[in-house]
């Protein structure tokens, strides 16, 4: 088959499988397998695809039709304009989370010491350090496999972030942080099964499950973080769109001031920020 016929078949199979963005996914997988760009495709679209490439393309199309996330097939995702490696040990970075990075960049300054709790792929900390020079950054996660991905991403983006294993704050030896950022698990346990198959069936449950009401990790982090923040230090959380009031309340209960909620591009509550009292 030609490149055009091959892509058309891939798109057809994905549409039949209920993939929302079938055309885009079919193209990205063809580009990956054949190592081509749009210019090559349009110039050579009537030429034959090699047999080996055609077999590989059929294989990855079938994986995507089984609802395996595109990013786990390609092994990468762009976040804040930067490349990140991803696999099933980490959540796929999403545009919503860019709101957390953007909020941090508004108040981070050179020389600050920043902690990323529940770092996963490292995308939040690495993006902050890449866009705000002179930052000392530490990322912590309970998953050693996730930390391996984060370290690879730090090398890929040439960022001197330090990633260490810790169950929340249990393994954190550093103190005097100027800022803590966190995108913790926040989906209520009972809601996970109802998420789209790409998420519920393939992304790591431990990185999604916020226990019964989705607020477990916020409670734990807020209760302990005061021992690690300097007076006037800031904490910034990504939240689910219905959790702004509850997480803000937790911060206020623990003496944080200047607490506010920031919305994402869809006008949903997405980030809660607070400042440790002097």
Residue pairs with C-beta under 8 A, 6 or more apart in sequence:
1 9
1 48
1 49
1 54
2 45
2 46
2 47
2 48
2 49
3 30
3 34
3 36
3 41
3 44
3 45
3 46
3 47
3 49
4 45
4 46
6 30
6 49
6 54
6 57
7 26
7 27
7 30
7 41
10 26
10 29
10 30
10 57
10 61
11 22
11 23
11 26
12 22
13 61
13 62
13 65
14 22
14 25
14 26
14 61
14 64
14 65
15 22
16 65
17 64
17 65
17 66
17 67
19 25
19 64
19 65
19 67
25 64
25 70
26 61
27 41
28 70
28 74
29 57
29 60
29 61
29 64
29 70
29 73
29 74
30 36
30 41
30 57
31 37
31 41
32 60
32 73
32 74
33 53
33 56
33 57
33 60
34 49
34 53
34 57
36 44
49 57
60 73
63 73
64 70
64 73
67 197
67 198
67 201
67 202
68 198
68 202
69 92
69 198
69 199
69 202
69 203
71 77
71 86
71 92
72 86
72 87
72 88
72 92
72 202
75 85
75 86
75 87
76 83
76 84
76 85
76 86
77 84
77 86
77 92
77 93
78 84
79 93
79 94
79 97
79 98
79 123
79 127
80 98
80 101
80 123
80 127
80 130
80 131
82 123
82 126
82 127
82 130
82 157
83 156
83 157
84 93
84 121
84 122
84 123
84 126
84 153
84 156
84 157
85 121
85 149
85 152
85 153
85 156
86 92
86 93
86 121
86 149
87 149
88 202
88 203
88 204
89 143
89 145
89 146
89 148
89 149
89 204
90 120
90 121
90 143
90 146
90 149
90 150
90 204
90 207
91 120
91 121
91 203
91 204
91 207
91 208
92 203
93 121
93 123
95 264
95 265
96 238
96 264
96 266
96 270
97 123
97 124
97 183
97 238
98 127
99 238
99 262
99 263
99 264
99 265
99 270
99 271
100 124
100 181
100 183
100 236
100 237
100 238
100 270
100 271
101 124
101 127
101 128
101 131
103 236
103 262
103 271
103 273
104 114
104 124
104 128
104 179
104 181
104 236
105 128
105 131
105 132
107 179
107 234
108 114
108 128
108 132
108 135
108 178
108 179
109 132
110 132
110 133
110 134
110 135
111 134
111 135
111 136
112 135
112 136
112 178
112 179
113 135
113 136
113 137
113 138
113 174
113 176
113 177
113 178
113 179
114 125
114 128
114 129
114 135
114 136
114 137
114 138
114 177
114 178
114 179
114 180
114 181
115 137
115 138
115 139
115 140
115 172
115 174
115 177
115 179
115 180
115 181
115 228
116 122
116 124
116 125
116 128
116 137
116 138
116 139
116 140
116 180
116 181
116 182
117 140
117 168
117 169
117 180
117 181
117 182
117 184
117 221
117 225
118 140
118 141
118 142
118 182
118 183
118 184
118 185
118 207
118 217
119 125
119 139
119 140
119 141
119 146
119 147
119 150
119 163
120 141
120 143
120 146
120 149
120 150
120 183
120 207
121 146
121 149
121 150
121 153
122 139
122 149
122 150
122 151
122 153
122 154
122 161
122 163
123 153
124 181
124 183
125 137
125 138
125 139
125 150
125 161
125 181
126 137
126 150
126 153
126 154
126 157
126 159
126 161
128 135
128 137
128 181
129 135
129 137
129 159
129 160
129 161
130 157
130 159
137 159
137 160
137 161
137 162
138 161
138 162
138 163
138 164
138 172
138 174
138 177
139 147
139 150
139 161
139 162
139 163
139 164
140 163
140 164
140 165
140 166
140 168
140 169
140 171
140 172
141 147
141 150
141 163
141 165
141 166
142 165
142 166
142 167
142 168
142 206
143 204
143 206
143 207
144 165
146 204
146 207
147 163
147 164
147 165
150 161
150 163
151 163
154 160
154 161
154 163
164 171
164 172
165 171
166 172
168 217
168 220
168 221
168 224
169 221
169 224
169 225
169 227
169 228
172 228
174 228
175 227
175 228
176 228
176 230
177 228
177 229
177 230
177 233
178 229
178 230
178 233
178 234
179 229
179 233
179 234
179 235
179 236
180 221
180 225
180 228
180 229
180 233
180 234
180 235
180 236
181 235
181 236
181 237
182 217
182 221
182 235
182 236
182 237
182 238
183 237
183 238
184 210
184 217
184 218
184 221
184 237
184 238
185 206
185 207
185 208
185 209
185 210
185 216
185 217
186 210
186 214
186 215
186 217
186 218
186 238
186 239
186 240
186 243
187 195
187 208
187 209
187 210
187 214
187 240
188 210
188 211
188 212
188 213
188 214
189 209
189 210
189 211
189 212
190 212
191 214
192 200
192 205
192 208
192 209
193 200
194 200
195 208
199 208
210 216
210 217
210 218
211 217
214 240
214 243
215 243
215 246
215 247
215 250
218 237
218 239
218 243
218 246
218 247
218 250
219 250
221 235
221 237
222 235
222 250
222 251
222 253
222 254
222 256
223 254
225 235
226 254
226 255
226 276
229 235
229 276
230 276
231 276
231 277
231 278
232 275
232 276
232 278
233 275
233 276
234 273
234 274
234 275
234 276
235 251
235 256
235 273
235 274
235 275
235 276
236 271
236 272
236 273
237 247
237 271
237 272
237 273
238 270
238 271
239 247
239 261
239 269
239 270
239 271
239 272
241 268
241 269
241 270
242 269
243 269
243 272
244 261
244 269
244 272
247 272
248 259
248 260
248 261
248 272
248 274
251 259
251 272
251 274
252 259
252 274
255 276
255 277
256 274
256 275
256 276
256 277
257 274
257 275
257 276
257 277
258 273
258 274
258 275
259 272
259 273
259 274
259 275
260 272
260 273
260 274
261 269
261 271
261 272
261 273
262 269
262 270
262 271
262 272
262 273
263 269
263 270
264 270
264 271
